Amino acid sequence: MRSTEAQDILNIENLDKFVDISEIPPEYKLIDITETKGEHIYDVYTDGSRINSDTGLAVYIFKNNTSTEEYLFRLGSCNTVFQAELAAIDFTAGWVLRNNAKIDIFTDTQSSIDAIKSAKLISEFVNNIKRNIFNARQLISVTWGKAHVGNPGNEHADRQAKFATEKGVQLNYPAPCTYVTLKINQYIMGEWEEYWKNHESNSILRVRTYLDKVDK
């Protein structure tokens, strides 16, 4: 990894940021999205997927048990499945406000629900999504369902999220801070491996007889 690559990875504009919890309005901190809002018009199934270094998400919309709309998005290689699943709910919140329709979101990821309900997370990415969900709170409820257990809508969203990793419309979200840690570790291991293979001191040559590669 050369300096330009390192600068791109560490570019703060491309990374999620931490927020001061004390500056977040109380109404955005505690959001109950599991409470039903009365009779809803649409069922929406969301899911995220990551295959190798590709991340995608799908939003699958039903009305009266009939599929009406479907949205597929592809995120960056630095984004996680957790981010994709939250981004799917975030997109749905925007769709709800544009259409002024009550919906029930079905997701198989409990971690997304926990993140939205938590008052302690300092991720700007998560808190921006919570703000959007708060604006649609009177129209949204979220139901958790076990993954891929006989629910056609859930199973279709899962398949389409995988398809979206390659064919979805590009959607940009910041990289999580853990991505920096991952890339730094990969860089260190790469440099160590290169040194190990190419250094010709007697001591390393002797050890390399038994250990042909570095192992963290």
Residue pairs with C-beta under 8 A, 6 or more apart in sequence:
1 9
1 183
1 186
1 187
1 190
6 187
8 14
9 179
9 180
9 183
10 180
14 78
14 174
14 175
15 174
15 175
15 176
15 177
15 179
15 180
16 123
16 124
16 125
16 174
16 175
16 176
16 177
17 123
17 124
17 174
18 122
18 123
18 124
18 177
19 122
19 123
19 124
19 127
20 122
21 29
21 119
21 120
21 122
24 127
27 134
28 127
28 130
28 131
28 134
29 119
29 130
30 117
30 119
31 116
31 117
31 130
31 133
31 134
31 137
32 117
33 113
33 116
33 117
33 133
33 137
33 140
33 141
33 142
34 113
34 117
34 141
34 142
34 143
35 141
36 104
36 141
37 102
37 138
37 139
37 140
37 141
38 102
39 102
40 102
40 103
40 104
40 141
41 63
41 101
41 102
41 103
42 61
42 62
42 63
42 68
42 101
42 102
42 103
42 104
43 61
43 62
43 63
43 103
43 104
43 106
43 153
44 59
44 60
44 61
44 62
44 92
44 95
44 103
44 104
44 105
44 106
45 58
45 59
45 60
45 62
45 105
45 106
45 107
45 151
45 153
45 154
45 156
45 157
46 57
46 58
46 59
46 60
46 85
46 88
46 89
46 92
46 105
46 106
46 107
46 157
47 57
47 58
47 85
47 88
47 107
47 108
47 109
47 154
47 157
47 158
47 160
47 161
48 55
48 56
48 57
48 58
48 81
48 82
48 83
48 84
48 85
48 86
48 87
48 88
48 109
48 161
49 55
49 56
49 57
49 58
49 81
49 84
49 158
49 161
49 162
49 164
49 165
50 56
50 80
50 81
50 84
50 165
51 162
51 165
53 77
54 74
54 77
54 165
54 166
55 74
55 75
55 76
55 77
55 79
55 80
55 81
55 83
55 84
55 165
56 72
56 73
56 74
56 75
56 84
56 161
56 162
56 163
56 164
56 165
56 166
56 168
57 72
57 73
57 75
57 84
57 85
57 87
57 88
57 91
57 161
57 164
57 168
57 171
58 70
58 71
58 72
58 73
58 88
58 157
58 158
58 160
58 161
58 163
58 164
58 168
59 69
59 70
59 71
59 88
59 91
59 92
59 95
59 157
60 67
60 70
60 153
60 156
60 157
60 160
61 67
61 68
61 69
61 70
61 95
62 68
62 153
70 160
71 91
71 95
71 169
72 160
72 161
72 163
72 164
72 167
72 168
72 169
73 87
73 88
73 91
73 164
73 168
73 169
73 170
73 171
74 164
74 165
74 166
74 167
74 168
74 169
74 170
74 171
75 83
75 84
75 87
75 171
75 172
75 173
76 172
76 173
76 175
78 175
78 176
78 179
79 173
79 175
79 176
80 176
80 178
82 109
82 111
82 112
82 115
83 125
83 173
83 176
84 161
85 107
85 109
85 111
85 112
86 112
86 115
86 116
86 125
86 126
86 129
87 129
87 171
87 173
88 107
88 161
89 105
89 107
89 112
89 116
89 129
89 133
89 142
90 129
90 132
90 133
91 171
92 103
92 105
92 140
93 129
93 132
93 133
93 135
93 136
93 140
94 132
94 136
96 102
96 103
96 136
96 139
96 140
97 135
97 136
97 139
100 139
101 139
102 139
102 140
103 139
103 140
103 141
104 141
104 142
104 143
105 140
105 141
105 142
105 143
106 142
106 143
106 144
106 145
106 151
106 153
106 154
107 113
107 142
107 143
107 144
107 145
108 144
108 145
108 146
108 147
108 148
108 154
108 158
109 144
110 144
113 142
113 144
115 121
115 126
116 126
116 129
116 130
116 133
116 142
121 127
123 176
124 174
125 173
125 174
125 176
133 140
145 151
145 154
147 154
147 158
148 154
148 155
148 158
185 216
189 214
189 216
192 214
193 213
193 214
196 204
196 208
196 213
196 214
197 213
